[in-house]
Amino acid sequence: RNEKDILNWVRAGILIYKKISKLKYGNDSLNSMYSEMNLRVIGISKLGVKEGDDILDPHILKECFFSNLNIEPEIAKERSDYLKHLISKKAVTEDNLKEMRYLKEIKRFLILIKRLVDINALKCDDDIARWLELKDTLI
């Protein structure tokens, strides 16, 4: 496939995921944006970085991630450790499940960010580094 075909497929996929996300979630949670951002990472890995491009700019993923966070990395690690403890005691509540899902969404997004850092498409600044250090410890 040529670059134009790949970019068109990525663009079409992103539009579809945006529509599905609005129908399914009604808001822009990290979970609803994961598939869309995964397509961006695939596009960037195949076609390279294009700063300012609405598809191939890796800073879109970074901005999306940080603008949807409502927790600091150290707190996320503490909460993950606590939730792992609750799991071991079989004492998980419905509220705990919601928190677990949120932390798993963060971890999934971090996997995408790590892929971009690994292919030198995104600079690993201090904010990203703080989160990536915790990626494997999150629930």
Phi, psi and chi 1 to 4 in degrees:
 res  aa     phi    psi   chi1   chi2   chi3   chi4
   1 ARG       -  147.3  -70.4 -161.9  160.1  133.5
   2 ASN   -90.0  169.6   66.0   34.3      -      -
   3 GLU   -59.2  -39.6  -72.8 -172.9   13.9      -
   4 LYS   -63.4  -41.0 -173.0  176.1  178.4 -176.5
   5 ASP   -63.1  -45.8  -72.8  -17.6      -      -
   6 ILE   -60.2  -47.9  -66.6  169.3      -      -
   7 LEU   -62.2  -40.4 -170.5   56.1      -      -
   8 ASN   -63.7  -40.9  -75.3  -23.1      -      -
   9 TRP   -66.3  -42.3  -82.3  109.2      -      -
  10 VAL   -62.7  -45.1  170.3      -      -      -
  11 ARG   -61.0  -44.8 -167.6  177.0  -53.3  -78.7
  12 ALA   -63.4  -43.8      -      -      -      -
  13 GLY   -60.9  -41.3      -      -      -      -
  14 ILE   -63.9  -43.1  -72.8  171.6      -      -
  15 LEU   -60.7  -42.3  -71.5  172.6      -      -
  16 ILE   -64.3  -46.3  -69.9  166.4      -      -
  17 TYR   -62.5  -36.4  -79.8  123.1      -      -
  18 LYS   -62.7  -43.4  -78.5 -176.8  178.9 -173.7
  19 LYS   -64.0  -47.7  -65.5  -78.3 -174.1 -168.8
  20 ILE   -61.0  -42.6  -69.1  169.8      -      -
  21 SER   -60.0  -43.6  154.2      -      -      -
  22 LYS   -65.0  -38.8  -75.7 -178.4 -176.2  174.4
  23 LEU   -69.7  -42.8  -67.3  172.3      -      -
  24 LYS   -81.1  -43.5 -174.0  174.0 -179.7 -178.6
  25 TYR  -107.8  -28.9  -59.3  100.3      -      -
  26 GLY    71.3   -3.4      -      -      -      -
  27 ASN  -145.7 -178.1   65.0    5.4      -      -
  28 ASP  -106.9   62.8  -70.5  -27.2      -      -
  29 SER   -72.5  164.7   72.2      -      -      -
  30 LEU   -59.7  -37.9  -71.3  175.0      -      -
  31 ASN   -62.1  -42.1 -174.6   50.0      -      -
  32 SER   -70.6  -19.3   69.1      -      -      -
  33 MET  -100.1   -8.6  -71.5 -177.9  -88.1      -
  34 TYR   -58.3  -50.2  173.9   80.7      -      -
  35 SER   -62.9  -40.5  -64.0      -      -      -
  36 GLU   -60.6  -45.7  174.1 -170.2  -23.1      -
  37 MET   -70.5  -32.4  -67.3  -59.2  155.5      -
  38 ASN   -61.3  -40.5 -170.9   41.7      -      -
  39 LEU   -62.7  -39.2  -78.7  174.3      -      -
  40 ARG   -60.5  -43.4  -71.2  178.8 -166.6  -80.7
  41 VAL   -62.4  -42.4  171.4      -      -      -
  42 ILE   -60.9  -46.0  -68.9  168.2      -      -
  43 GLY   -60.0  -45.0      -      -      -      -
  44 ILE   -64.9  -40.6  -69.7  166.6      -      -
  45 SER   -67.0  -29.4   68.1      -      -      -
  46 LYS   -89.4  -35.2  -64.1 -148.6  178.4  -76.7
  47 LEU  -111.0  -14.3  -56.6  173.6      -      -
  48 GLY    92.5  172.9      -      -      -      -
  49 VAL   -81.0  137.1  171.2      -      -      -
  50 LYS  -134.5   96.0  -68.0 -172.5 -179.1  162.9
  51 GLU   -53.6  134.6  -61.3  -80.3  -28.2      -
  52 GLY    85.1  -11.1      -      -      -      -
  53 ASP   -75.1  141.6 -174.1   87.7      -      -
  54 ASP   -72.7  -10.2   64.7  -29.2      -      -
  55 ILE  -115.3  -45.4  -57.0  -65.7      -      -
  56 LEU   -99.0   13.1  -58.7  175.7      -      -
  57 ASP   -93.4  112.2 -173.1  -19.8      -      -
  58 PRO   -65.8  -18.2   23.0  -31.2      -      -
  59 HIS   -68.7  -18.9  -66.3   94.8      -      -
  60 ILE   -62.5  -44.8  -66.8  171.1      -      -
  61 LEU   -64.6  -44.5 -172.7  136.8      -      -
  62 LYS   -60.6  -47.3  179.3 -176.7  173.8 -174.9
  63 GLU   -62.7  -42.5 -176.6  179.2  -53.2      -
  64 CYS   -59.8  -46.0  177.2      -      -      -
  65 PHE   -61.2  -54.2  175.8   70.3      -      -
  66 PHE   -70.6  -30.9  -76.3  106.7      -      -
  67 SER   -74.3  -16.5   68.4      -      -      -
  68 ASN  -105.3    5.1  -76.1  -76.4      -      -
  69 LEU   -83.3  142.8  -80.8  177.6      -      -
  70 ASN  -132.8   31.8   61.5   13.7      -      -
  71 ILE  -150.9  147.4 -169.0  169.1      -      -
  72 GLU   -86.5  153.3  -70.1  -65.1  -42.6      -
  73 PRO   -58.5  -40.1    2.3   -7.1      -      -
  74 GLU   -64.5  -38.0  -62.9   77.2   17.0      -
  75 ILE   -68.9  -39.6  -57.2  -61.7      -      -
  76 ALA   -59.9  -40.7      -      -      -      -
  77 LYS   -66.3  -44.7 -176.6 -174.0 -179.7  -32.7
  78 GLU   -59.2  -45.0  -72.9  174.4   16.9      -
  79 ARG   -65.9  -38.2  -63.4  -56.7  -58.3  161.1
  80 SER   -63.3  -44.9  -76.1      -      -      -
  81 ASP   -60.5  -43.9  -69.0  -15.0      -      -
  82 TYR   -62.9  -44.5  174.2   70.5      -      -
  83 LEU   -66.7  -36.4  -68.5  166.2      -      -
  84 LYS   -61.7  -38.7  -72.0  174.2 -171.0  175.8
  85 HIS   -63.2  -45.2  171.7   74.4      -      -
  86 LEU   -61.1  -39.1  -70.4 -178.7      -      -
  87 ILE   -61.7  -44.1  -69.2  168.8      -      -
  88 SER   -63.7  -28.8   71.8      -      -      -
  89 LYS   -92.0   -1.6  -61.4  -68.2 -176.0 -169.1
  90 LYS    54.4   46.5  -62.6 -175.9  179.3  173.0
  91 ALA  -123.5   34.3      -      -      -      -
  92 VAL   -84.2  133.3  177.3      -      -      -
  93 THR  -103.0  174.1   67.4      -      -      -
  94 GLU   -61.2  -41.3 -171.8   64.1   35.3      -
  95 ASP   -61.9  -38.7  -74.9  -19.6      -      -
  96 ASN   -62.6  -38.5  -62.3  138.6      -      -
  97 LEU   -62.7  -39.8  -71.5  174.2      -      -
  98 LYS   -62.4  -44.0  -72.1  178.1 -173.4  174.7
  99 GLU   -65.3  -39.9 -173.1  174.3   16.8      -
 100 MET   -60.5  -44.0  -75.8  175.2  173.4      -
 101 ARG   -60.9  -42.1  -78.0 -169.5  -73.1  -86.6
 102 TYR   -62.8  -45.3  177.5   68.1      -      -
 103 LEU   -65.9  -34.4  -67.6  169.9      -      -
 104 LYS   -67.8  -36.2  -75.9 -178.7 -172.6 -106.4
 105 GLU   -61.1  -43.1  -70.0  172.2   10.4      -
 106 ILE   -60.4  -45.8  -69.3  172.0      -      -
 107 LYS   -62.1  -41.5 -172.7  173.2 -173.9  173.8
 108 ARG   -62.3  -42.4  -72.7  175.0   66.6 -156.1
 109 PHE   -64.3  -38.5 -121.7   86.7      -      -
 110 LEU   -63.7  -32.3  -72.1  170.8      -      -
 111 ILE   -62.3  -41.2  -69.2  167.4      -      -
 112 LEU   -65.0  -45.0  -65.1  179.1      -      -
 113 ILE   -61.8  -42.0  -70.7  171.4      -      -
 114 LYS   -61.4  -39.2  176.2   86.3  168.2   84.4
 115 ARG   -61.0  -41.3  -78.7  168.0   52.4 -161.4
 116 LEU   -67.1  -39.6  -70.1  175.8      -      -
 117 VAL   -64.6  -42.1  168.1      -      -      -
 118 ASP   -63.4  -30.9  -72.3  -12.4      -      -
 119 ILE   -97.3   13.7   63.0  169.9      -      -
 120 ASN    60.3   29.8  -64.3  -43.4      -      -
 121 ALA   -90.6  -18.3      -      -      -      -
 122 LEU  -139.4  132.1 -172.4   64.8      -      -
 123 LYS   -73.7  136.5 -177.8  178.5  176.4 -112.4
 124 CYS   -86.6   83.3 -173.4      -      -      -
 125 ASP   -77.5 -178.2   62.0   22.2      -      -
 126 ASP   -60.4  -41.5  -68.9  -17.5      -      -
 127 ASP   -63.6  -45.4  -69.3  -29.0      -      -
 128 ILE   -65.7  -43.2  -70.2  173.9      -      -
 129 ALA   -59.4  -41.0      -      -      -      -
 130 ARG   -58.3  -42.7  -77.8  176.9   60.6 -151.2
 131 TRP   -74.3  -42.1  -82.7  102.7      -      -
 132 LEU   -64.8  -31.1  -70.8 -179.6      -      -
 133 GLU   -60.7  -29.4  -75.3  174.7   19.3      -
 134 LEU   -96.0  -10.4  -58.4  175.9      -      -
 135 LYS   -47.2  -49.3  177.6  178.4   70.3   66.5
 136 ASP   -76.8  -11.2  -66.4  -29.3      -      -
 137 THR   -94.9  -12.3   64.7      -      -      -
 138 LEU   -72.1  154.4  -66.0  178.0      -      -
 139 ILE   -64.5      - -162.9  157.7      -      -
